Amino acid sequence: MAPSASTFTISDLAREFDLTTRAIRFYEDMGLLQPERSGPGGRNRVYSARDRTRLKLTLRAKRLGLSLTEARDIIDTYDSPRDTGPQLRKFLAILSAHRQQIEEQMAELQANLEEVRTHEKEAKALLVRVEKGGAKEAKGDRGHN
């Protein structure tokens, strides 16, 4: 099956989405893409419009910080011909869990940032005392000469 207007080669997708062909093969290994094979021994991958959409959704999920497994779970629910209610509930559950995880990470980062600020403030105050003390010692040494 040769690529047509509605199919894509791995190079086409790599160029369009600014990815390496290795990354696309990895997404294939993860079950996110399922290209057909053509050519001698099935060596050539032929991606459908569905694969292109799944790749686009995968990259969007990655930008949101979702794991590839979470991305696959969400994308797979949209492939099934069911009511959108269960799909949206699953999507919301995954997003809610992910948001909670990000909020926890943000709280940890805020605590770390406050600790860094405290140490920074203490170190600056100590430096001022050290530099003032050093200036006094230098003046004292000159007086004894």
N, C-alpha and C positions, 0 to 999 in steps of 0.2 A: 504494500500500500504506500504509494508515494504521497508526500505532504501536499495538501490542497489548500484552498483558501480558508477552510475551517479546521485545518490541522497545523501543527507546529513541530519543528524539529527541536532537539534539545538546545541547539545554538540559537534558534529564534527566541526561545524563552529566556535563555541566559542573557541575551542582548537586551530584550525588552525589560527584564526585571533587574538588570545589573547584578547578576549572580554568576557564579562559576558553574560549569557543567557538573562538577563534583557535588556542589550543593544540591542541584536538582536531582542527581542520582541518590543522594542521601534522603531527600524528601520522598523519593520513590521507595527506597528501602523502608522508610517509616510507614508506608502505606498511604501516604497523602496523595500520591499521583500513581496512575495505573496506565501508562502508555501502551499502545499496541506495538508489536514488533514487526519489522519488515526487513527485506534484504536477505543476503546469504546468512543462514543460521540465526535469523532474527536479531541481527546486531544493531539495526537502526531502530531508534525509538521514534514513535509517531504519537504526539500528544494531541488530544482532542480539545475542543473549546471548554469542555468540562474540566479537564486537567488544568488548563490555563486559569480558569476561575478558581479552582481549588488552590492553586499556587498563590494567586493573588490574595485569597482569604487567609492562607497560611502565613504569608508575610505580614498581613494586617494583624493577625493574632500575635505574631512575634513582636511587633511594635508595641502592642499592649502589654507585653511581658508574659504572655501565656506560654506554657510549655508546648512542645510539638504534640505531645499526647493529648493535652487539653484542646489544642487546635484541631486535631484529627477527630476527637469526640464531637466537637461542635459541628465541624464540617460534615461529618458522617450523618448527623441528625438532619441536616438540610438535604442530604441525598435521598433520604427515605421519604416515600410518598405518604406521609402521615399528616395529621392535623398539625397546624403550626403551634398550637397551645403547648403541647409537651416539648416541642423544640425550643420555644421561647423560655419555658420554665427551666430547662436544662442550661440554656445559655445564661440566663440570669443567675442561676446557682453557681455556675463556674465563675462568672464575673464577680459575684458577691464574695466568693471565697478568695479570689485573686485580689480584690480591693482590700479585703481584711488583711491579707498578707502584706500588701504594700503599706497599709497604714501602720502595721506593727513594725515594719522595717523603717518607716519614717520616724516613728517614736524612738526607736533605737538610735537612728542617726541623729535626731535632735538631742538625745541624752549625750551621745558622744561629742557632738558639736559643743554643747554647754561645758562638758568636761575639758575639752581643748581650750575653750575660751578662758576658763578658770585658770588652767595651767599657764596659758599665755599671759594673762594679767599678772599672775604671781611672778613669773619669770621676768617680766618687764619691771615690776616694782623692785625685785631683787637686783636687777641690772643697774637700776638707778642708784640704789644704796651702795652697790659695789663700786660703781664709777665715782660716786661722791667720796667714798672712803678712800679710794685710790688717789684722788686729787688732794685730799687732806694729808695723806701719807707723803705724797711728793712734795707738798709745801713744807711739811715738817722736816723732811730730809734736807731741804735747801737751808733751812734755818740753822741746822747743826753744822754746816760746813764752815 
